């Protein structure tokens, strides 16, 4: 099978995005505390709901509509995000800088 130029560009973009996500995870792992605390770098939908006051069901709908940042990983227990990404997203969403 021969890939077209547009397919190759799309694959390149997807690989770049995956590489960035891996770099963010590696940085977060380097900074991971030994205990789960409010400073733990990875958060699930449950923690996002607690952090933002947005209902879990609303967050799921927002994810489907691509209104949440992309998760850094989709684990068996569900997607996880970097706490810092969610904090930035929530501040931007509320008009804070």
C-alpha positions as CSV (number, residue, x, y, z in Angstrom):
1,X,0.0,0.0,0.0
2,X,1.3,3.4,-1.0
3,X,0.5,6.4,1.3
4,X,-0.5,9.7,-0.2
5,X,1.3,12.9,0.8
6,X,-1.8,14.0,2.9
7,X,-1.8,10.7,4.7
8,X,1.9,11.0,5.5
9,X,1.4,14.5,6.8
10,X,-1.5,13.3,9.0
11,X,0.6,10.4,10.4
12,X,3.5,12.8,11.0
13,X,1.2,15.2,13.0
14,X,-0.2,12.2,15.0
15,X,3.3,11.0,15.8
16,X,4.3,14.5,16.9
17,X,1.2,14.8,19.2
18,X,2.0,11.4,20.7
19,X,5.6,12.3,21.2
20,X,4.5,15.5,23.0
21,X,2.1,13.5,25.3
22,X,4.9,11.0,26.1
23,X,7.3,13.9,27.0
24,X,4.6,15.4,29.3
25,X,4.1,12.0,31.0
26,X,7.8,11.5,31.4
27,X,8.1,15.0,33.0
28,X,5.2,14.3,35.3
29,X,6.6,10.9,36.3
30,X,9.9,12.6,37.2
31,X,8.0,14.9,39.6
32,X,5.7,12.2,41.0
33,X,5.6,12.3,44.8
34,X,5.8,9.0,46.7
35,X,2.2,9.3,48.0
36,X,-1.0,10.2,46.3
37,X,-1.7,13.8,47.3
38,X,-3.2,17.0,45.9
39,X,0.1,17.4,44.2
40,X,-0.1,14.1,42.2
41,X,0.5,15.1,38.6
42,X,-2.1,12.7,37.1
43,X,-5.9,13.2,37.5
44,X,-9.0,11.3,36.4
45,X,-12.5,12.5,35.7
46,X,-13.3,12.2,39.4
47,X,-10.4,14.5,40.4
48,X,-11.3,16.9,37.6
49,X,-14.9,17.1,38.9
50,X,-13.6,17.8,42.4
51,X,-11.1,20.4,41.1
52,X,-13.5,22.3,38.9
53,X,-16.9,21.7,40.4
54,X,-18.1,20.4,37.0
55,X,-20.3,17.3,37.3
56,X,-18.8,14.1,36.1
57,X,-21.6,13.6,33.5
58,X,-20.9,17.1,32.1
59,X,-17.2,16.3,31.9
60,X,-17.9,13.2,29.9
61,X,-20.1,15.1,27.5
62,X,-17.4,17.8,27.2
63,X,-14.8,15.1,26.4
64,X,-17.0,13.7,23.6
65,X,-17.4,17.3,22.2
66,X,-13.6,17.7,22.5
67,X,-13.9,20.6,25.0
68,X,-11.4,19.0,27.4
69,X,-7.7,18.8,26.8
70,X,-6.6,15.4,25.4
71,X,-5.8,12.9,28.1
72,X,-2.1,11.9,28.4
73,X,-3.2,8.2,28.6
74,X,-6.2,6.0,28.4
75,X,-5.8,3.4,31.1
76,X,-8.0,0.4,31.9
77,X,-9.6,2.5,34.6
78,X,-10.2,5.4,32.2
79,X,-8.5,8.5,30.8
80,X,-6.0,10.5,32.9
81,X,-4.7,14.0,32.4
82,X,-1.9,16.0,33.8
83,X,-3.1,18.1,36.7
84,X,-1.3,21.1,35.2
85,X,-3.1,20.7,31.9
86,X,-6.5,20.7,33.6
87,X,-5.6,23.6,35.9
88,X,-4.5,25.7,32.8
89,X,-7.6,24.6,30.9
90,X,-9.9,25.5,33.8
91,X,-8.3,28.9,34.3
92,X,-8.6,29.7,30.6
93,X,-12.2,28.5,30.5
94,X,-13.0,30.9,33.4
95,X,-11.3,33.8,31.8
96,X,-8.3,33.9,34.3
97,X,-4.8,34.2,33.0
